[in-house]
Amino acid sequence: MNSLGSFGSGSVLDDEETEGARRATGVSSSSSRRPPPDPAVPEKAKRRRFTAEYKVRIVREVDRCKAPGEVGAILRREGLYSSLLTEWRRQRDRVAKAGRICLAHSPHPGSVR
C-alpha cells in the first residue's frame, strides 16, 4: 500500500490537493479569502479634533439656550454628544478657576498681564 492509504493516484484527494490547501471544514483557503478592501471606504475612522474657539462658541451658544429642546437641537446640528459638552464645560471651569488663582497670587494684584 502506498503512503496515501486507500486513496490511490487519480482519486478525489489528489484532485483537491492540486487545487490548493483545504481547511478542516472542507472549504478551500482560496475561496475563503476576503475581497480586497474598497479604496473609497476609510480603513479606520479618524477622531475629530475641535479647536478651543469652536468649543467656546458651542458652550456659549448652549448656555444661552432657554427653551426645552434647544440644547438637543444644537448637539444634533453639530453632531456632538452631550458628554462632550459636559467635558468642555469642565475644561472651561478649570481654566476660569486657574485664572482666578493666578490673579490672586500675582505679585502685583492690580496689574493684569
Number of C-alpha atoms within 10 A of each C-alpha: 7 8 7 10 7 9 13 13 11 8 10 10 12 13 11 13 11 8 11 12 13 14 10 7 6 9 11 16 12 11 9 9 8 7 6 6 9 8 7 6 8 9 9 6 7 7 6 5 6 8 8 10 8 10 17 14 12 17 16 12 13 17 11 11 12 9 7 8 10 14 20 14 12 15 17 12 9 10 8 12 11 12 9 12 17 12 11 17 17 12 13 16 12 12 12 12 11 12 11 12 11 12 15 12 9 13 9 10 10 9 8 7 6
